[in-house]
Amino acid sequence: MRITIVGCGSIGTKLAMAADEMAEVKRIYLADVEAGLAEELASKLKKAIVVEDVEEELYHCDLVIEAASQDAAREIMPKVVARGVDIMILSVGALVDDAFRESVFTKAKECEARIYIPSGAVCGTDGLRSSAVGELEEVELITVKSPVSLSGVEYVIHNNIDVEKLEEPTVLFSGSAREAVQAFPRNINVAATVSLLGVGFDRTKVTIVADPTTHSNSHELRIKGEFGEMTCHTYNVPSPDNPKTSYLAAMSAFSALKRIARNEWIGI
Ligand SMILES: NC(=O)c1ccc[n+]([C@@H]2O[C@H](COP(=O)([O-])OP(=O)(O)OC[C@H]3O[C@@H](n4cnc5c(N)ncnc54)[C@H](O)[C@@H]3O)[C@@H](O)[C@H]2O)c1
């Protein structure tokens, strides 16, 4: 299979290096807006070449993997699915816009393109997916992050919160997943994934806590419904090259790629 990876940062790099070792992957196309990044990564790989225009290469590509930004996801998703090419999205927050999401999902169906959204940095999505076929009363996500992973976030700056100076765990945000994804576009993609699987962006509750005593990005997913109750806690190690991103997110993208390439669906 031939894959295109859009975004050669923390996740894109780990994924490309892992894909380079997969027998099923014959060619890896790499793209990044930042000059030199895709070239540098390609120079370390056996199967990779750099592409300037992702759209032009779609004729040769079986799967596009977006690991860049919400803007990138919004830009490439419609083009990729309209060509009938499958796409995996990491910047899931891009799907918070209902009109955009519905149009892209409809187009994908029409054009027989698959949309893959890995579980990313959160665990418990398997149980949520299963339980969502029945009635769900409540879905709540409580995310605790170190201040370093929240510094520079517009919402934090706008509300005059100096996360670096916090001395105790502090609730920065409490509200719907829709508001959370918009306020923290690079930090809370998991809220979007959970919303899409469960009760939607407006009914999913999100709390974001900055904790100066932690080094992990943790997510507690609480679900209550017809099936019973579930609490799933994930303590993520941040990626050394990007503290905003949990290492598990890159692992989940690689694991999704393996399942797609091998057509083996265990625990789906
Ligand atoms: N689903 C999840 O659970 C989850 C978890 C962590 C991160 N993410 C998201 O995944 C994405 C990638 O994360 P990361 O840690 O690798 O980020 P990163 O900042 O380390 O890397 C992103 C790369 O994408 C490039 N880029 C940005 N816009 C681009 C565009 N339009 N076209 C091509 N390249 C572009 C940047 O130059 C950068 O090199 C982010 O949007 C992040 O929020 C999702």
The ligand as an SDF file (V2000), in Angstrom:
LIG
                    3D

 44 48  0  0  0  0  0  0  0  0999 V2000
   -6.2730   12.4270   18.1980 N   0  0  0  0  0  0  0  0  0  0  0  0
   -5.4830   12.5870   19.2480 C   0  0  0  0  0  0  0  0  0  0  0  0
   -5.6760   11.9740   20.3080 O   0  0  0  0  0  0  0  0  0  0  0  0
   -4.3100   13.5050   19.1450 C   0  0  0  0  0  0  0  0  0  0  0  0
   -3.3140   13.4700   20.1160 C   0  0  0  0  0  0  0  0  0  0  0  0
   -2.2440   14.3130   19.9820 C   0  0  0  0  0  0  0  0  0  0  0  0
   -2.1710   15.2170   18.9260 C   0  0  0  0  0  0  0  0  0  0  0  0
   -3.1770   15.2600   18.0190 N   0  0  0  0  0  0  0  0  0  0  0  0
   -3.1630   16.2120   16.8880 C   0  0  0  0  0  0  0  0  0  0  0  0
   -2.4010   15.6610   15.8350 O   0  0  0  0  0  0  0  0  0  0  0  0
   -1.7980   16.7180   15.0770 C   0  0  0  0  0  0  0  0  0  0  0  0
   -0.2910   16.4570   14.9510 C   0  0  0  0  0  0  0  0  0  0  0  0
    0.2880   16.4330   16.2550 O   0  0  0  0  0  0  0  0  0  0  0  0
    1.8700   16.5180   16.4480 P   0  0  0  0  0  0  0  0  0  0  0  0
    2.1290   16.3820   17.9070 O   0  0  0  0  0  0  0  0  0  0  0  0
    2.5490   15.6240   15.4860 O   0  0  0  0  0  0  0  0  0  0  0  0
    2.1170   18.0620   16.0510 O   0  0  0  0  0  0  0  0  0  0  0  0
    3.5190   18.7370   15.6830 P   0  0  0  0  0  0  0  0  0  0  0  0
    3.3120   20.1970   15.9160 O   0  0  0  0  0  0  0  0  0  0  0  0
    4.6450   18.0490   16.3450 O   0  0  0  0  0  0  0  0  0  0  0  0
    3.6300   18.4780   14.0950 O   0  0  0  0  0  0  0  0  0  0  0  0
    2.7210   18.9870   13.1750 C   0  0  0  0  0  0  0  0  0  0  0  0
    3.4570   19.1700   11.8390 C   0  0  0  0  0  0  0  0  0  0  0  0
    2.4940   19.4790   10.8460 O   0  0  0  0  0  0  0  0  0  0  0  0
    3.0070   20.5050   10.0200 C   0  0  0  0  0  0  0  0  0  0  0  0
    1.8770   21.1960    9.3870 N   0  0  0  0  0  0  0  0  0  0  0  0
    1.0260   22.0890    9.9370 C   0  0  0  0  0  0  0  0  0  0  0  0
    0.0930   22.4590    9.0370 N   0  0  0  0  0  0  0  0  0  0  0  0
    0.3420   21.7790    7.9050 C   0  0  0  0  0  0  0  0  0  0  0  0
   -0.2760   21.7040    6.6150 C   0  0  0  0  0  0  0  0  0  0  0  0
   -1.3300   22.4550    6.3280 N   0  0  0  0  0  0  0  0  0  0  0  0
    0.2450   20.8670    5.6920 N   0  0  0  0  0  0  0  0  0  0  0  0
    1.3590   20.1280    5.9690 C   0  0  0  0  0  0  0  0  0  0  0  0
    1.9860   20.1590    7.1650 N   0  0  0  0  0  0  0  0  0  0  0  0
    1.4930   20.9540    8.1120 C   0  0  0  0  0  0  0  0  0  0  0  0
    3.8300   21.3830   10.9520 C   0  0  0  0  0  0  0  0  0  0  0  0
    4.7930   22.1370   10.2380 O   0  0  0  0  0  0  0  0  0  0  0  0
    4.4630   20.3310   11.8620 C   0  0  0  0  0  0  0  0  0  0  0  0
    5.6930   19.8730   11.3750 O   0  0  0  0  0  0  0  0  0  0  0  0
   -2.1270   18.0240   15.8220 C   0  0  0  0  0  0  0  0  0  0  0  0
   -3.2300   18.6670   15.2310 O   0  0  0  0  0  0  0  0  0  0  0  0
   -2.5010   17.5410   17.2100 C   0  0  0  0  0  0  0  0  0  0  0  0
   -3.3870   18.4330   17.8560 O   0  0  0  0  0  0  0  0  0  0  0  0
   -4.2340   14.4120   18.0930 C   0  0  0  0  0  0  0  0  0  0  0  0
  1  2  1  0
  2  3  2  0
  2  4  1  0
  4  5  1  0
  4 44  2  0
  5  6  2  0
  6  7  1  0
  7  8  2  0
  8  9  1  0
  8 44  1  0
  9 10  1  0
  9 42  1  0
 10 11  1  0
 11 12  1  0
 11 40  1  0
 12 13  1  0
 13 14  1  0
 14 15  2  0
 14 16  1  0
 14 17  1  0
 17 18  1  0
 18 19  2  0
 18 20  1  0
 18 21  1  0
 21 22  1  0
 22 23  1  0
 23 24  1  0
 23 38  1  0
 24 25  1  0
 25 26  1  0
 25 36  1  0
 26 27  1  0
 26 35  1  0
 27 28  2  0
 28 29  1  0
 29 30  1  0
 29 35  2  0
 30 31  1  0
 30 32  2  0
 32 33  1  0
 33 34  2  0
 34 35  1  0
 36 37  1  0
 36 38  1  0
 38 39  1  0
 40 41  1  0
 40 42  1  0
 42 43  1  0
M  CHG  2   8   1  16  -1
M  END
$$$$
